[in-house]
């Protein structure tokens, strides 16, 4: 799959099967990539169908790289490059992540992240290489950068509704 945002990586995980079930090595898949990632925090998220979360990122000095993995259900993951020095500045990208694809997505610093849950009880893991800072937490409104979200009535938090529009 062609990714049109510099630094974003989609990585296939390694899953092993036997008569007991399966075993998936998530984090070791980074060993064969150019990604330098020092884990600081792990988040677990559950969302119902039509929940839209985003578009989020953190400002310096608490900016962070993220690794996203959908291990149950299905989501539409959306990224927006907000790095003014990037050749892909203002480009956006989307990919469906689900429990059968076994893919993780690496989101570099300065790229806003959001997603739409396409099924009830979709579950995600977020791994970050910096700690959360409420003071540095920011983002842009989900409907302000030209992406056509495939949902008529998204369920959105008050926080996300009140994010600034991109042009602001």
C-alpha positions as CSV (number, residue, x, y, z in Angstrom):
1,X,0.0,0.0,0.0
2,X,1.3,3.4,-1.0
3,X,1.4,5.9,2.0
4,X,1.4,9.6,1.0
5,X,2.7,11.0,4.3
6,X,6.4,11.1,4.9
7,X,7.5,8.9,7.8
8,X,4.3,7.0,8.2
9,X,4.8,3.2,8.1
10,X,2.4,0.3,7.8
11,X,4.0,-2.9,9.2
12,X,2.7,-6.4,9.1
13,X,2.9,-8.2,12.4
14,X,4.1,-11.8,12.8
15,X,1.4,-14.2,14.0
16,X,2.0,-17.8,14.9
17,X,-0.6,-20.5,15.1
18,X,-0.8,-23.9,16.8
19,X,-3.4,-26.2,18.3
20,X,-3.9,-23.7,21.3
21,X,-4.7,-20.7,19.1
22,X,-2.4,-17.8,18.0
23,X,0.4,-15.7,19.3
24,X,1.2,-12.3,17.7
25,X,4.5,-10.4,18.1
26,X,3.7,-6.7,17.9
27,X,6.6,-4.8,19.1
28,X,9.4,-7.0,17.8
29,X,8.2,-6.2,14.2
30,X,10.0,-2.8,14.6
31,X,13.4,-4.5,14.7
32,X,13.4,-4.9,10.9
33,X,12.5,-1.2,10.3
34,X,14.1,2.2,10.5
35,X,11.8,3.2,13.3
36,X,13.5,4.4,16.5
37,X,10.9,3.9,19.2
38,X,11.4,4.0,23.0
39,X,8.1,2.9,24.6
40,X,6.8,5.3,27.4
41,X,3.1,4.7,27.6
42,X,0.5,2.2,26.4
43,X,-3.2,3.0,26.0
44,X,-6.2,0.7,25.4
45,X,-9.3,2.0,23.7
46,X,-12.7,0.5,23.1
47,X,-15.2,2.2,20.7
48,X,-18.7,1.5,19.4
49,X,-19.7,1.8,15.8
50,X,-19.8,5.4,14.5
51,X,-17.5,6.7,17.2
52,X,-15.1,9.2,15.7
53,X,-12.0,10.2,17.7
54,X,-9.6,12.9,16.5
55,X,-7.7,14.5,15.1
56,X,-5.1,14.5,17.9
57,X,-1.5,15.2,18.5
58,X,0.8,16.8,21.2
59,X,3.0,19.9,20.9
60,X,6.7,20.1,21.8
61,X,8.3,19.2,24.1
62,X,5.7,16.4,24.6
63,X,5.3,15.6,20.9
64,X,5.2,11.9,20.4
65,X,5.4,9.0,17.9
66,X,2.5,6.5,18.1
67,X,2.0,2.9,17.1
68,X,-1.6,2.0,16.5
69,X,-2.9,-1.6,16.4
70,X,-6.6,-2.7,16.1
71,X,-6.8,-6.2,17.6
72,X,-10.6,-6.5,17.6
73,X,-13.3,-5.1,15.3
74,X,-12.6,-2.6,12.5
75,X,-11.6,1.0,12.2
76,X,-10.9,3.6,9.6
77,X,-7.6,5.2,10.7
78,X,-6.9,8.7,9.4
79,X,-3.7,10.7,9.5
80,X,-3.1,14.4,8.7
81,X,0.5,15.8,8.3
82,X,0.7,19.1,10.2
83,X,4.5,19.4,10.0
84,X,5.2,22.7,8.2
85,X,8.7,21.5,7.2
86,X,7.4,18.2,5.7
87,X,7.1,17.7,1.9
88,X,3.8,16.1,2.7
89,X,2.5,18.9,4.8
90,X,-1.4,19.0,4.8
91,X,-1.6,15.6,3.1
92,X,-4.0,13.1,4.6
93,X,-4.1,9.3,4.4
94,X,-6.5,6.6,5.6
95,X,-6.3,2.9,6.0
96,X,-8.7,0.3,7.4
97,X,-7.3,-1.6,10.3
98,X,-9.0,-4.7,11.6
99,X,-8.4,-7.8,13.7
100,X,-7.7,-10.0,10.6
101,X,-5.3,-7.6,8.8
102,X,-2.6,-7.9,11.6
103,X,-1.1,-4.5,10.6
104,X,0.2,-1.8,12.8
105,X,0.6,1.8,11.8
106,X,3.5,4.0,12.9
107,X,2.5,7.7,13.2
108,X,5.4,10.2,13.5
109,X,5.5,13.3,15.6
110,X,3.6,16.2,14.1
111,X,1.0,14.0,12.3
112,X,-2.5,14.2,13.7
113,X,-4.3,11.0,14.2
114,X,-8.0,10.0,14.4
115,X,-10.2,7.1,13.6
116,X,-13.8,6.1,13.0
117,X,-15.0,2.8,14.5
118,X,-16.7,0.8,11.8
119,X,-18.0,-1.9,14.2
120,X,-19.2,-2.1,17.8
121,X,-16.6,-3.1,20.4
122,X,-13.6,-2.2,18.3
123,X,-10.4,-2.4,20.4
124,X,-7.1,-0.6,19.8
125,X,-3.7,-0.4,21.4
126,X,-1.8,2.9,21.3
127,X,1.9,2.8,22.1
128,X,3.6,6.1,22.5
129,X,7.3,7.2,23.0
130,X,6.5,10.2,25.2
131,X,4.1,10.8,28.1
132,X,0.7,12.4,27.9
133,X,0.6,16.1,28.7
134,X,-2.8,17.7,28.9
135,X,-1.2,21.1,28.5
136,X,0.4,20.1,25.2
137,X,-2.5,18.1,23.9
138,X,-4.0,19.6,20.8
139,X,-5.6,18.7,17.4
140,X,-7.8,19.9,14.6
141,X,-11.5,19.3,14.0
142,X,-12.3,16.1,12.2
143,X,-14.4,17.8,9.6
144,X,-12.1,20.7,8.7
145,X,-9.4,19.3,6.4
146,X,-11.3,17.8,3.5
147,X,-11.4,14.1,4.4
148,X,-14.8,12.5,3.5
149,X,-15.6,10.4,6.6
150,X,-18.0,7.6,5.7
151,X,-20.5,8.3,8.5
152,X,-23.7,10.3,8.6
153,X,-24.0,10.9,12.4
154,X,-20.7,10.4,14.1
155,X,-20.5,10.1,17.9
156,X,-18.0,12.7,18.9
157,X,-16.7,13.8,22.3
158,X,-17.3,17.4,23.4
159,X,-13.5,17.9,23.4
160,X,-13.2,16.9,19.7
161,X,-16.2,19.0,18.7
162,X,-14.5,22.0,20.3
163,X,-11.1,21.5,18.6
164,X,-10.1,24.4,16.2
165,X,-10.8,24.0,12.6
166,X,-7.6,23.6,10.5
167,X,-7.7,27.1,9.0
168,X,-8.0,28.5,12.5
